[in-house]
Amino acid sequence: MRARATAGHSEDTPGPNRWVVFALVSIGIFMSTLDGSIVNIALPVIMEDLNSSLSVIEWVMMIYLLTVSSLLLSFGRLSDIRGRRWVYSRGLLIFAAGSLFCGMASTARWLIAARAFQGVGAAMIMSCTPALVADAFPAAERGKALGMMGTVVASGLTLGPALGGWIVSILSWQFIFYINVPIGIVAAWIVARILKGSAADEIRPEPFDWAGALLLTFSLAPFIYAVSRGYDWGYGSLSFLLLCGLSAAALIGLVIAERHIDPPLIDPAILKIRMFTLPLISAMILFVGLFVLIFLMPFFMIHPMGVPVQHAGYVMVIPFFFLFLLSPISGSLSDRIGSRVLCTVGLGGLSAGLFFLSRLTPDAGFIDIGWPMALAGVGTAIFVPPNNAAIMSAVPRPRVGVASATLAASRNLGMVFGVTLAGTLFNTIFHHLSGGKEFKTYSPEIASTFMTAFEYAMLAGAAVAALGMITSALRGKESRIREKGENKGG
């Protein structure tokens, strides 16, 4: 079964029940999202334990997200060629190995390198998950299924901060990585066995665009690194300009190369679909705003507020709890009314939540923090499932793997830019107001400087989310879009 080559698959392709596929997809989603939220709550503790600064320790998050973003399209294309079972099962194993290396890290640089390796596995996992669901479920149930997938995401994100805070306070931060190792190994074995011979095991005799994959990586990584260090180097420095020039050259090379590759890594045809491209942009914008909140709030609670890490973990559960609660509802609702109104309202809720968080003071109570965090979570839950369903239903079935990876890449680029925006703006303002110092250790004497930097970073996130309301509203109506998407696939 696995050796056959095909340009697509039939609805009659034998394989496991669609809910079995959903369960297998949920394992990878839960593990990768749990890891992300656990790591975030532990960053202040890791920074202190490894004697590092915020500008360095932020790369524990950024290198992971950047690696994922750089490789998602490549692995999405590979999954269309080599089969999603092959990519997904091996991604689980690499993720588990990367988690082991992270737990063994004794320096910040070692941890950052291990997170990059872990990101390779995460990219393989994430590139396949929406496509596996889209393959398994008919268009009429896709919004519901992707909404339930949002619930799985929210479960990992919700459990992560509380579990991470508990693990760090009882054991050590290393164990937040070790818990992934047995889960990844067992999940890889199950996936390899159950999906064998199914639609997820199909291959296509098409070449892989290695040049495009390499150029895509070099168009992203140097730019992100330059922006994150610009406040320190100077935005007119030789290092900054050289890295930005390298990124621009790689991007131009990618555009030129993709015109001469058939099939290309990035299919220009699907980028012309309005209901695909504008929701992609909106997704990236939402995650920019959301990750400004996710990155900075633990530092605010643990330092100016003086909240124990375990309690900070409980507070970080709030937005993800609402994502868990409301995702199935918004997904099912989008099957009936479409995504435009829901996604526009959702981005508005996130923008408002970030604005109110920017008004916090060090003497804020948990209620003062809780309701804006809840508002941000409600907005995210209203946005994500309808937007995902719109994207995955807008493309022909033979390109669903690339579409799946493009969606995941857009989401992860948003996360990268969110951390970059928060870290760069915070560090730039802190650096300026403190007379050239970096934020490394907190003391009451720097409270005013910290809070000013925090306020402007949060306001920037709110402004970005408000901009996303415009791109979301411009997507247009989804009149029969899902039926058209199905017909394109034959």
Secondary structure as GFF3:
##gff-version 3
##sequence-region A 1 490
A	DSSP	alpha_helix	18	49	.	.	.	ID=ss1
A	DSSP	alpha_helix	54	82	.	.	.	ID=ss2
A	DSSP	alpha_helix	84	103	.	.	.	ID=ss3
A	DSSP	alpha_helix	108	136	.	.	.	ID=ss4
A	DSSP	alpha_helix	139	170	.	.	.	ID=ss5
A	DSSP	alpha_helix	175	178	.	.	.	ID=ss6
A	DSSP	alpha_helix	180	194	.	.	.	ID=ss7
A	DSSP	three_ten_helix	199	201	.	.	.	ID=ss8
A	DSSP	alpha_helix	210	233	.	.	.	ID=ss9
A	DSSP	alpha_helix	238	258	.	.	.	ID=ss10
A	DSSP	alpha_helix	268	271	.	.	.	ID=ss11
A	DSSP	alpha_helix	274	302	.	.	.	ID=ss12
A	DSSP	alpha_helix	309	337	.	.	.	ID=ss13
A	DSSP	alpha_helix	340	357	.	.	.	ID=ss14
A	DSSP	alpha_helix	366	392	.	.	.	ID=ss15
A	DSSP	three_ten_helix	397	399	.	.	.	ID=ss16
A	DSSP	alpha_helix	400	433	.	.	.	ID=ss17
A	DSSP	three_ten_helix	444	446	.	.	.	ID=ss18
A	DSSP	alpha_helix	447	473	.	.	.	ID=ss19
A	DSSP	alpha_helix	481	488	.	.	.	ID=ss20
###
